[in-house]
Amino acid sequence: MLQLPRKLPKRLGLITLSLFFILAGINHFAATDFYLRLMPNYLPAHLELVYISGVFEILGGVGVLVPSVRSMAGWGLVALLIAVYPANIHMALHPELFPEFSRSALYGRLPLQFVLIAWAYWASRPESDAGL
C-alpha cells in the first residue's frame, strides 16, 4: 500500500526520486540505442543489460513509495547506481561516442552519480532516521 511520509521534504524527495527512476527506466525502452552506446565493450549482452537495468530502475522507483519495501528498493537503487557507474566512466573516456554532450557534462555525470547514491540511501531510511 502506498503511504508517503508525513514530513514534506521526505515526501517530495521520495516522489521526485521515484519519478526520476521510473522515467529513466521507461527511457531504457524508448531510447535503447542511446543506452547501448553507454555500454563498455567488455560487458556482454548489451541489449539485455539495458533492458534489465531499465526494469530495475522502474521497480526501484515504484518500490521507494511502498513502505513495506522502501528500504529494500532504496538499497536496490544504490546497488544499481554502483553497478552502472562503469558506463558513466565509459562515457567520460569516450566523448567521441557522445557528441551531443560537452566533455564537462560527461565528467560532471561522475560526481552526480554519488549524489544519486546518497539520495537513494536517504530514501531507504525510515522517516524517523532520515534527518528530514
N, CA, C and O atoms as a GROMACS GRO file, in nm:
protein
  528
    1MET      N    1   0.083  -0.118   0.000
    1MET     CA    2   0.000   0.000   0.000
    1MET      C    3   0.088   0.124   0.000
    1MET      O    4   0.188   0.131   0.072
    2LEU      N    5   0.050   0.221  -0.080
    2LEU     CA    6   0.123   0.346  -0.090
    2LEU      C    7   0.096   0.431   0.032
    2LEU      O    8  -0.019   0.459   0.066
    3GLN      N    9   0.205   0.473   0.098
    3GLN     CA   10   0.191   0.563   0.212
    3GLN      C   11   0.313   0.653   0.210
    3GLN      O   12   0.426   0.606   0.226
    4LEU      N   13   0.291   0.780   0.193
    4LEU     CA   14   0.400   0.875   0.185
    4LEU      C   15   0.434   0.929   0.323
    4LEU      O   16   0.347   0.936   0.410
    5PRO      N   17   0.558   0.968   0.344
    5PRO     CA   18   0.600   1.023   0.473
    5PRO      C   19   0.522   1.150   0.507
    5PRO      O   20   0.472   1.220   0.419
    6ARG      N   21   0.514   1.179   0.636
    6ARG     CA   22   0.442   1.297   0.684
    6ARG      C   23   0.519   1.426   0.655
    6ARG      O   24   0.461   1.528   0.618
    7LYS      N   25   0.651   1.420   0.672
    7LYS     CA   26   0.732   1.541   0.656
    7LYS      C   27   0.748   1.574   0.507
    7LYS      O   28   0.783   1.489   0.426
    8LEU      N   29   0.721   1.700   0.475
    8LEU     CA   30   0.720   1.745   0.335
    8LEU      C   31   0.852   1.721   0.261
    8LEU      O   32   0.848   1.672   0.148
    9PRO      N   33   0.969   1.753   0.320
    9PRO     CA   34   1.093   1.729   0.245
    9PRO      C   35   1.112   1.581   0.209
    9PRO      O   36   1.154   1.548   0.098
   10LYS      N   37   1.083   1.493   0.303
   10LYS     CA   38   1.097   1.350   0.277
   10LYS      C   39   0.996   1.306   0.171
   10LYS      O   40   1.030   1.229   0.081
   11ARG      N   41   0.873   1.354   0.181
   11ARG     CA   42   0.768   1.318   0.085
   11ARG      C   43   0.807   1.364  -0.056
   11ARG      O   44   0.800   1.286  -0.151
   12LEU      N   45   0.847   1.490  -0.069
   12LEU     CA   46   0.886   1.543  -0.200
   12LEU      C   47   1.011   1.473  -0.254
   12LEU      O   48   1.020   1.445  -0.374
   13GLY      N   49   1.105   1.444  -0.165
   13GLY     CA   50   1.226   1.373  -0.207
   13GLY      C   51   1.196   1.235  -0.260
   13GLY      O   52   1.253   1.193  -0.361
   14LEU      N   53   1.107   1.163  -0.193
   14LEU     CA   54   1.069   1.029  -0.238
   14LEU      C   55   0.993   1.033  -0.370
   14LEU      O   56   1.019   0.953  -0.460
   15ILE      N   57   0.899   1.125  -0.381
   15ILE     CA   58   0.821   1.135  -0.505
   15ILE      C   59   0.913   1.170  -0.622
   15ILE      O   60   0.901   1.112  -0.730
   16THR      N   61   1.002   1.265  -0.602
   16THR     CA   62   1.094   1.306  -0.708
   16THR      C   63   1.188   1.192  -0.745
   16THR      O   64   1.211   1.166  -0.863
   17LEU      N   65   1.243   1.124  -0.645
   17LEU     CA   66   1.330   1.009  -0.670
   17LEU      C   67   1.254   0.901  -0.747
   17LEU      O   68   1.306   0.844  -0.843
   18SER      N   69   1.133   0.874  -0.705
   18SER     CA   70   1.051   0.774  -0.770
   18SER      C   71   1.028   0.808  -0.917
   18SER      O   72   1.049   0.725  -1.005
   19LEU      N   73   0.984   0.930  -0.942
   19LEU     CA   74   0.959   0.973  -1.080
   19LEU      C   75   1.086   0.969  -1.164
   19LEU      O   76   1.084   0.927  -1.280
   20PHE      N   77   1.197   1.012  -1.106
   20PHE     CA   78   1.325   1.011  -1.177
   20PHE      C   79   1.358   0.870  -1.226
   20PHE      O   80   1.391   0.851  -1.343
   21PHE      N   81   1.348   0.771  -1.136
   21PHE     CA   82   1.387   0.636  -1.174
   21PHE      C   83   1.282   0.567  -1.261
   21PHE      O   84   1.317   0.489  -1.350
   22ILE      N   85   1.156   0.594  -1.238
   22ILE     CA   86   1.053   0.535  -1.325
   22ILE      C   87   1.070   0.588  -1.468
   22ILE      O   88   1.068   0.511  -1.564
   23LEU      N   89   1.087   0.718  -1.482
   23LEU     CA   90   1.104   0.776  -1.616
   23LEU      C   91   1.235   0.732  -1.681
   23LEU      O   92   1.240   0.704  -1.801
   24ALA      N   93   1.342   0.724  -1.602
   24ALA     CA   94   1.470   0.676  -1.656
   24ALA      C   95   1.456   0.531  -1.701
   24ALA      O   96   1.509   0.493  -1.805
   25GLY      N   97   1.386   0.451  -1.622
   25GLY     CA   98   1.366   0.311  -1.659
   25GLY      C   99   1.286   0.297  -1.787
   25GLY      O  100   1.322   0.217  -1.874
   26ILE      N  101   1.180   0.373  -1.800
   26ILE     CA  102   1.100   0.372  -1.923
   26ILE      C  103   1.185   0.415  -2.041
   26ILE      O  104   1.172   0.361  -2.151
   27ASN      N  105   1.271   0.512  -2.018
   27ASN     CA  106   1.357   0.562  -2.125
   27ASN      C  107   1.453   0.455  -2.178
   27ASN      O  108   1.495   0.462  -2.293
   28HIS      N  109   1.487   0.357  -2.095
   28HIS     CA  110   1.572   0.246  -2.142
   28HIS      C  111   1.504   0.170  -2.255
   28HIS      O  112   1.571   0.111  -2.340
   29PHE      N  113   1.372   0.170  -2.256
   29PHE     CA  114   1.297   0.100  -2.360
   29PHE      C  115   1.263   0.194  -2.476
   29PHE      O  116   1.249   0.149  -2.590
   30ALA      N  117   1.250   0.323  -2.448
   30ALA     CA  118   1.214   0.420  -2.551
   30ALA      C  119   1.336   0.469  -2.630
   30ALA      O  120   1.324   0.501  -2.748
   31ALA      N  121   1.451   0.474  -2.566
   31ALA     CA  122   1.574   0.524  -2.630
   31ALA      C  123   1.687   0.423  -2.614
   31ALA      O  124   1.797   0.456  -2.573
   32THR      N  125   1.656   0.300  -2.648
   32THR     CA  126   1.750   0.190  -2.628
   32THR      C  127   1.884   0.215  -2.695
   32THR      O  128   1.989   0.182  -2.639
   33ASP      N  129   1.883   0.272  -2.814
   33ASP     CA  130   2.009   0.295  -2.886
   33ASP      C  131   2.105   0.383  -2.807
   33ASP      O  132   2.226   0.360  -2.808
   34PHE      N  133   2.052   0.484  -2.739
   34PHE     CA  134   2.139   0.569  -2.656
   34PHE      C  135   2.206   0.486  -2.547
   34PHE      O  136   2.327   0.497  -2.526
   35TYR      N  137   2.128   0.405  -2.478
   35TYR     CA  138   2.183   0.326  -2.368
   35TYR      C  139   2.281   0.220  -2.417
   35TYR      O  140   2.375   0.183  -2.345
   36LEU      N  141   2.261   0.171  -2.538
   36LEU     CA  142   2.356   0.076  -2.594
   36LEU      C  143   2.492   0.141  -2.616
   36LEU      O  144   2.595   0.075  -2.602
   37ARG      N  145   2.495   0.269  -2.651
   37ARG     CA  146   2.622   0.340  -2.668
   37ARG      C  147   2.696   0.356  -2.536
   37ARG      O  148   2.818   0.372  -2.534
   38LEU      N  149   2.622   0.351  -2.426
   38LEU     CA  150   2.684   0.365  -2.294
   38LEU      C  151   2.760   0.240  -2.250
   38LEU      O  152   2.844   0.246  -2.160
   39MET      N  153   2.731   0.130  -2.312
   39MET     CA  154   2.783   0.001  -2.266
   39MET      C  155   2.931  -0.017  -2.303
   39MET      O  156   2.966  -0.012  -2.421
   40PRO      N  157   3.016  -0.039  -2.203
   40PRO     CA  158   3.157  -0.070  -2.232
   40PRO      C  159   3.166  -0.203  -2.307
   40PRO      O  160   3.087  -0.294  -2.285
   41ASN      N  161   3.264  -0.213  -2.395
   41ASN     CA  162   3.279  -0.333  -2.478
   41ASN      C  163   3.301  -0.460  -2.397
   41ASN      O  164   3.263  -0.568  -2.442
   42TYR      N  165   3.361  -0.449  -2.280
   42TYR     CA  166   3.393  -0.569  -2.202
   42TYR      C  167   3.270  -0.633  -2.138
   42TYR      O  168   3.278  -0.745  -2.087
   43LEU      N  169   3.157  -0.564  -2.139
   43LEU     CA  170   3.035  -0.624  -2.084
   43LEU      C  171   2.962  -0.703  -2.192
   43LEU      O  172   2.952  -0.658  -2.306
   44PRO      N  173   2.910  -0.820  -2.157
   44PRO     CA  174   2.834  -0.899  -2.254
   44PRO      C  175   2.688  -0.855  -2.258
   44PRO      O  176   2.642  -0.777  -2.175
   45ALA      N  177   2.616  -0.906  -2.355
   45ALA     CA  178   2.470  -0.894  -2.362
   45ALA      C  179   2.421  -0.751  -2.342
   45ALA      O  180   2.340  -0.725  -2.253
   46HIS      N  181   2.471  -0.661  -2.422
   46HIS     CA  182   2.438  -0.519  -2.404
   46HIS      C  183   2.288  -0.492  -2.403
   46HIS      O  184   2.239  -0.424  -2.313
   47LEU      N  185   2.216  -0.542  -2.499
   47LEU     CA  186   2.072  -0.515  -2.506
   47LEU      C  187   2.001  -0.568  -2.382
   47LEU      O  188   1.916  -0.499  -2.324
   48GLU      N  189   2.035  -0.687  -2.341
   48GLU     CA  190   1.972  -0.746  -2.223
   48GLU      C  191   2.003  -0.664  -2.098
   48GLU      O  192   1.915  -0.643  -2.015
   49LEU      N  193   2.127  -0.618  -2.086
   49LEU     CA  194   2.163  -0.537  -1.969
   49LEU      C  195   2.091  -0.403  -1.968
   49LEU      O  196   2.053  -0.354  -1.862
   50VAL      N  197   2.070  -0.344  -2.084
   50VAL     CA  198   1.994  -0.219  -2.092
   50VAL      C  199   1.851  -0.243  -2.044
   50VAL      O  200   1.798  -0.166  -1.964
   51TYR      N  201   1.790  -0.349  -2.093
   51TYR     CA  202   1.652  -0.379  -2.052
   51TYR      C  203   1.644  -0.415  -1.903
   51TYR      O  204   1.553  -0.370  -1.833
   52ILE      N  205   1.738  -0.496  -1.856
   52ILE     CA  206   1.737  -0.536  -1.714
   52ILE      C  207   1.753  -0.413  -1.624
   52ILE      O  208   1.681  -0.399  -1.526
   53SER      N  209   1.847  -0.325  -1.659
   53SER     CA  210   1.866  -0.206  -1.576
   53SER      C  211   1.741  -0.117  -1.580
   53SER      O  212   1.706  -0.055  -1.480
   54GLY      N  213   1.676  -0.110  -1.696
   54GLY     CA  214   1.552  -0.033  -1.706
   54GLY      C  215   1.442  -0.089  -1.617
   54GLY      O  216   1.372  -0.014  -1.549
   55VAL      N  217   1.428  -0.220  -1.617
   55VAL     CA  218   1.327  -0.285  -1.532
   55VAL      C  219   1.356  -0.256  -1.385
   55VAL      O  220   1.265  -0.224  -1.309
   56PHE      N  221   1.484  -0.269  -1.345
   56PHE     CA  222   1.517  -0.246  -1.205
   56PHE      C  223   1.504  -0.099  -1.165
   56PHE      O  224   1.474  -0.069  -1.049
   57GLU      N  225   1.526  -0.008  -1.258
   57GLU     CA  226   1.502   0.133  -1.227
   57GLU      C  227   1.353   0.157  -1.202
   57GLU      O  228   1.316   0.229  -1.109
   58ILE      N  229   1.268   0.098  -1.284
   58ILE     CA  230   1.124   0.113  -1.265
   58ILE      C  231   1.081   0.050  -1.133
   58ILE      O  232   1.006   0.110  -1.056
   59LEU      N  233   1.128  -0.072  -1.106
   59LEU     CA  234   1.093  -0.139  -0.980
   59LEU      C  235   1.139  -0.059  -0.859
   59LEU      O  236   1.065  -0.045  -0.762
   60GLY      N  237   1.261  -0.007  -0.865
   60GLY     CA  238   1.312   0.074  -0.754
   60GLY      C  239   1.233   0.202  -0.737
   60GLY      O  240   1.205   0.244  -0.625
   61GLY      N  241   1.198   0.265  -0.848
   61GLY     CA  242   1.120   0.388  -0.842
   61GLY      C  243   0.983   0.367  -0.781
   61GLY      O  244   0.936   0.450  -0.704
   62VAL      N  245   0.919   0.258  -0.816
   62VAL     CA  246   0.789   0.225  -0.755
   62VAL      C  247   0.810   0.182  -0.610
   62VAL      O  248   0.734   0.222  -0.521
   63GLY      N  249   0.911   0.101  -0.587
   63GLY     CA  250   0.934   0.044  -0.454
   63GLY      C  251   0.959   0.146  -0.345
   63GLY      O  252   0.917   0.124  -0.231
   64VAL      N  253   1.026   0.258  -0.377
   64VAL     CA  254   1.053   0.356  -0.272
   64VAL      C  255   0.925   0.423  -0.221
   64VAL      O  256   0.927   0.488  -0.117
   65LEU      N  257   0.816   0.408  -0.294
   65LEU     CA  258   0.688   0.465  -0.250
   65LEU      C  259   0.608   0.370  -0.162
   65LEU      O  260   0.507   0.410  -0.103
   66VAL      N  261   0.652   0.245  -0.153
   66VAL     CA  262   0.579   0.144  -0.076
   66VAL      C  263   0.655   0.117   0.054
   66VAL      O  264   0.764   0.060   0.050
   67PRO      N  265   0.599   0.159   0.168
   67PRO     CA  266   0.673   0.149   0.294
   67PRO      C  267   0.728   0.009   0.325
   67PRO      O  268   0.838  -0.002   0.379
   68SER      N  269   0.654  -0.095   0.293
   68SER     CA  270   0.700  -0.230   0.329
   68SER      C  271   0.823  -0.274   0.251
   68SER      O  272   0.894  -0.365   0.295
   69VAL      N  273   0.849  -0.212   0.136
   69VAL     CA  274   0.968  -0.249   0.057
   69VAL      C  275   1.060  -0.129   0.032
   69VAL      O  276   1.156  -0.140  -0.043
   70ARG      N  277   1.030  -0.015   0.095
   70ARG     CA  278   1.107   0.108   0.069
   70ARG      C  279   1.256   0.089   0.094
   70ARG      O  280   1.338   0.128   0.012
   71SER      N  281   1.291   0.030   0.206
   71SER     CA  282   1.432   0.011   0.238
   71SER      C  283   1.500  -0.078   0.135
   71SER      O  284   1.609  -0.046   0.087
   72MET      N  285   1.437  -0.189   0.101
   72MET     CA  286   1.494  -0.281   0.002
   72MET      C  287   1.506  -0.211  -0.134
   72MET      O  288   1.606  -0.227  -0.203
   73ALA      N  289   1.405  -0.135  -0.172
   73ALA     CA  290   1.408  -0.064  -0.301
   73ALA      C  291   1.518   0.041  -0.302
   73ALA      O  292   1.589   0.055  -0.402
   74GLY      N  293   1.532   0.114  -0.194
   74GLY     CA  294   1.637   0.215  -0.185
   74GLY      C  295   1.775   0.154  -0.196
   74GLY      O  296   1.861   0.204  -0.268
   75TRP      N  297   1.796   0.043  -0.125
   75TRP     CA  298   1.926  -0.026  -0.133
   75TRP      C  299   1.945  -0.087  -0.272
   75TRP      O  300   2.058  -0.093  -0.322
   76GLY      N  301   1.838  -0.132  -0.333
   76GLY     CA  302   1.848  -0.183  -0.470
   76GLY      C  303   1.891  -0.074  -0.567
   76GLY      O  304   1.971  -0.099  -0.657
   77LEU      N  305   1.838   0.047  -0.549
   77LEU     CA  306   1.878   0.159  -0.634
   77LEU      C  307   2.025   0.196  -0.609
   77LEU      O  308   2.097   0.228  -0.703
   78VAL      N  309   2.068   0.191  -0.483
   78VAL     CA  310   2.210   0.216  -0.453
   78VAL      C  311   2.296   0.115  -0.527
   78VAL      O  312   2.394   0.153  -0.592
   79ALA      N  313   2.261  -0.012  -0.519
   79ALA     CA  314   2.338  -0.117  -0.588
   79ALA      C  315   2.337  -0.096  -0.739
   79ALA      O  316   2.440  -0.111  -0.804
   80LEU      N  317   2.222  -0.061  -0.793
   80LEU     CA  318   2.212  -0.037  -0.937
   80LEU      C  319   2.299   0.081  -0.980
   80LEU      O  320   2.368   0.075  -1.081
   81LEU      N  321   2.296   0.189  -0.902
   81LEU     CA  322   2.377   0.306  -0.935
   81LEU      C  323   2.526   0.274  -0.931
   81LEU      O  324   2.603   0.326  -1.012
   82ILE      N  325   2.567   0.190  -0.839
   82ILE     CA  326   2.707   0.147  -0.834
   82ILE      C  327   2.738   0.058  -0.954
   82ILE      O  328   2.844   0.070  -1.015
   83ALA      N  329   2.645  -0.030  -0.988
   83ALA     CA  330   2.667  -0.124  -1.099
   83ALA      C  331   2.679  -0.053  -1.234
   83ALA      O  332   2.754  -0.098  -1.320
   84VAL      N  333   2.606   0.056  -1.252
   84VAL     CA  334   2.610   0.124  -1.381
   84VAL      C  335   2.717   0.233  -1.387
   84VAL      O  336   2.734   0.297  -1.491
   85TYR      N  337   2.789   0.255  -1.279
   85TYR     CA  338   2.893   0.358  -1.278
   85TYR      C  339   2.999   0.338  -1.387
   85TYR      O  340   3.044   0.437  -1.444
   86PRO      N  341   3.039   0.214  -1.418
   86PRO     CA  342   3.134   0.197  -1.529
   86PRO      C  343   3.085   0.255  -1.661
   86PRO      O  344   3.166   0.298  -1.743
   87ALA      N  345   2.955   0.257  -1.683
   87ALA     CA  346   2.902   0.318  -1.806
   87ALA      C  347   2.926   0.468  -1.806
   87ALA      O  348   2.954   0.526  -1.911
   88ASN      N  349   2.916   0.532  -1.690
   88ASN     CA  350   2.944   0.676  -1.681
   88ASN      C  351   3.092   0.703  -1.707
   88ASN      O  352   3.128   0.800  -1.773
   89ILE      N  353   3.177   0.616  -1.655
   89ILE     CA  354   3.321   0.629  -1.681
   89ILE      C  355   3.347   0.611  -1.830
   89ILE      O  356   3.426   0.685  -1.890
   90HIS      N  357   3.282   0.512  -1.890
   90HIS     CA  358   3.297   0.486  -2.033
   90HIS      C  359   3.258   0.610  -2.114
   90HIS      O  360   3.326   0.645  -2.211
   91MET      N  361   3.150   0.676  -2.075
   91MET     CA  362   3.109   0.798  -2.145
   91MET      C  363   3.216   0.905  -2.136
   91MET      O  364   3.249   0.969  -2.236
   92ALA      N  365   3.271   0.925  -2.016
   92ALA     CA  366   3.372   1.029  -1.997
   92ALA      C  367   3.500   0.999  -2.075
   92ALA      O  368   3.565   1.090  -2.126
   93LEU      N  369   3.536   0.871  -2.083
   93LEU     CA  370   3.659   0.832  -2.152
   93LEU      C  371   3.645   0.827  -2.304
   93LEU      O  372   3.745   0.825  -2.375
   94HIS      N  373   3.521   0.823  -2.353
   94HIS     CA  374   3.496   0.814  -2.497
   94HIS      C  375   3.396   0.921  -2.542
   94HIS      O  376   3.287   0.890  -2.589
   95PRO      N  377   3.435   1.048  -2.527
   95PRO     CA  378   3.342   1.156  -2.561
   95PRO      C  379   3.303   1.157  -2.709
   95PRO      O  380   3.199   1.212  -2.745
   96GLU      N  381   3.384   1.097  -2.794
   96GLU     CA  382   3.352   1.094  -2.937
   96GLU      C  383   3.225   1.013  -2.964
   96GLU      O  384   3.161   1.032  -3.068
   97LEU      N  385   3.188   0.925  -2.873
   97LEU     CA  386   3.065   0.846  -2.889
   97LEU      C  387   2.941   0.926  -2.849
   97LEU      O  388   2.828   0.884  -2.877
   98PHE      N  389   2.962   1.040  -2.785
   98PHE     CA  390   2.851   1.119  -2.731
   98PHE      C  391   2.866   1.266  -2.770
   98PHE      O  392   2.880   1.352  -2.684
   99PRO      N  393   2.865   1.294  -2.900
   99PRO     CA  394   2.888   1.433  -2.945
   99PRO      C  395   2.779   1.530  -2.899
   99PRO      O  396   2.800   1.652  -2.902
  100GLU      N  397   2.665   1.478  -2.858
  100GLU     CA  398   2.557   1.566  -2.812
  100GLU      C  399   2.582   1.623  -2.673
  100GLU      O  400   2.508   1.710  -2.627
  101PHE      N  401   2.687   1.574  -2.605
  101PHE     CA  402   2.721   1.620  -2.470
  101PHE      C  403   2.859   1.685  -2.470
  101PHE      O  404   2.950   1.638  -2.539
  102SER      N  405   2.874   1.791  -2.393
  102SER     CA  406   3.006   1.851  -2.378
  102SER      C  407   3.092   1.760  -2.290
  102SER      O  408   3.041   1.677  -2.214
  103ARG      N  409   3.222   1.777  -2.302
  103ARG     CA  410   3.314   1.699  -2.219
  103ARG      C  411   3.288   1.727  -2.071
  103ARG      O  412   3.292   1.635  -1.989
  104SER      N  413   3.260   1.852  -2.036
  104SER     CA  414   3.234   1.884  -1.895
  104SER      C  415   3.106   1.816  -1.846
  104SER      O  416   3.099   1.776  -1.730
  105ALA      N  417   3.007   1.803  -1.931
  105ALA     CA  418   2.884   1.732  -1.892
  105ALA      C  419   2.912   1.585  -1.868
  105ALA      O  420   2.859   1.525  -1.774
  106LEU      N  421   2.996   1.526  -1.952
  106LEU     CA  422   3.029   1.384  -1.936
  106LEU      C  423   3.106   1.361  -1.807
  106LEU      O  424   3.082   1.262  -1.737
  107TYR      N  425   3.198   1.450  -1.775
  107TYR     CA  426   3.271   1.437  -1.649
  107TYR      C  427   3.185   1.477  -1.530
  107TYR      O  428   3.203   1.425  -1.420
  108GLY      N  429   3.092   1.568  -1.552
  108GLY     CA  430   3.001   1.608  -1.445
  108GLY      C  431   2.908   1.497  -1.400
  108GLY      O  432   2.860   1.497  -1.286
  109ARG      N  433   2.883   1.402  -1.488
  109ARG     CA  434   2.800   1.287  -1.452
  109ARG      C  435   2.866   1.201  -1.345
  109ARG      O  436   2.797   1.135  -1.267
  110LEU      N  437   2.998   1.201  -1.342
  110LEU     CA  438   3.069   1.112  -1.248
  110LEU      C  439   3.039   1.146  -1.102
  110LEU      O  440   2.997   1.057  -1.028
  111PRO      N  441   3.057   1.271  -1.057
  111PRO     CA  442   3.020   1.300  -0.918
  111PRO      C  443   2.869   1.302  -0.895
  111PRO      O  444   2.823   1.276  -0.784
  112LEU      N  445   2.793   1.332  -1.000
  112LEU     CA  446   2.647   1.330  -0.986
  112LEU      C  447   2.597   1.192  -0.943
  112LEU      O  448   2.498   1.181  -0.871
  113GLN      N  449   2.665   1.089  -0.988
  113GLN     CA  450   2.625   0.953  -0.950
  113GLN      C  451   2.629   0.935  -0.798
  113GLN      O  452   2.545   0.866  -0.741
  114PHE      N  453   2.727   0.998  -0.732
  114PHE     CA  454   2.736   0.987  -0.586
  114PHE      C  455   2.623   1.062  -0.517
  114PHE      O  456   2.577   1.022  -0.411
  115VAL      N  457   2.578   1.171  -0.578
  115VAL     CA  458   2.461   1.243  -0.525
  115VAL      C  459   2.338   1.153  -0.536
  115VAL      O  460   2.258   1.146  -0.442
  116LEU      N  461   2.322   1.085  -0.649
  116LEU     CA  462   2.209   0.993  -0.666
  116LEU      C  463   2.216   0.877  -0.567
  116LEU      O  464   2.114   0.834  -0.514
  117ILE      N  465   2.337   0.827  -0.542
  117ILE     CA  466   2.354   0.718  -0.445
  117ILE      C  467   2.312   0.766  -0.306
  117ILE      O  468   2.240   0.696  -0.236
  118ALA      N  469   2.357   0.886  -0.268
  118ALA     CA  470   2.320   0.940  -0.137
  118ALA      C  471   2.169   0.961  -0.128
  118ALA      O  472   2.109   0.936  -0.023
  119TRP      N  473   2.108   1.006  -0.235
  119TRP     CA  474   1.964   1.030  -0.239
  119TRP      C  475   1.889   0.898  -0.222
  119TRP      O  476   1.794   0.891  -0.144
  120ALA      N  477   1.930   0.795  -0.292
  120ALA     CA  478   1.865   0.664  -0.280
  120ALA      C  479   1.885   0.607  -0.140
  120ALA      O  480   1.794   0.545  -0.084
  121TYR      N  481   2.004   0.626  -0.083
  121TYR     CA  482   2.030   0.580   0.054
  121TYR      C  483   1.939   0.653   0.152
  121TYR      O  484   1.878   0.591   0.239
  122TRP      N  485   1.930   0.784   0.137
  122TRP     CA  486   1.844   0.864   0.224
  122TRP      C  487   1.699   0.817   0.213
  122TRP      O  488   1.627   0.810   0.313
  123ALA      N  489   1.656   0.785   0.093
  123ALA     CA  490   1.519   0.740   0.071
  123ALA      C  491   1.493   0.605   0.136
  123ALA      O  492   1.380   0.575   0.174
  124SER      N  493   1.598   0.525   0.150
  124SER     CA  494   1.580   0.391   0.205
  124SER      C  495   1.567   0.391   0.357
  124SER      O  496   1.528   0.290   0.416
  125ARG      N  497   1.599   0.502   0.420
  125ARG     CA  498   1.597   0.509   0.566
  125ARG      C  499   1.456   0.541   0.616
  125ARG      O  500   1.380   0.611   0.549
  126PRO      N  501   1.423   0.490   0.733
  126PRO     CA  502   1.292   0.524   0.792
  126PRO      C  503   1.281   0.675   0.812
  126PRO      O  504   1.382   0.743   0.833
  127GLU      N  505   1.161   0.726   0.807
  127GLU     CA  506   1.140   0.870   0.820
  127GLU      C  507   1.202   0.924   0.948
  127GLU      O  508   1.257   1.034   0.948
  128SER      N  509   1.193   0.850   1.057
  128SER     CA  510   1.247   0.896   1.185
  128SER      C  511   1.399   0.901   1.184
  128SER      O  512   1.458   0.972   1.266
  129ASP      N  513   1.464   0.827   1.092
  129ASP     CA  514   1.610   0.824   1.083
  129ASP      C  515   1.664   0.912   0.972
  129ASP      O  516   1.784   0.940   0.969
  130ALA      N  517   1.581   0.957   0.883
  130ALA     CA  518   1.629   1.019   0.759
  130ALA      C  519   1.676   1.163   0.776
  130ALA      O  520   1.734   1.219   0.683
  131GLY      N  521   1.654   1.223   0.890
  131GLY     CA  522   1.702   1.357   0.912
  131GLY      C  523   1.610   1.467   0.861
  131GLY      O  524   1.627   1.584   0.896
  132LEU      N  525   1.513   1.432   0.780
  132LEU     CA  526   1.418   1.532   0.729
  132LEU      C  527   1.278   1.478   0.740
  132LEU      O  528   1.183   1.546   0.703
   0.00000   0.00000   0.00000
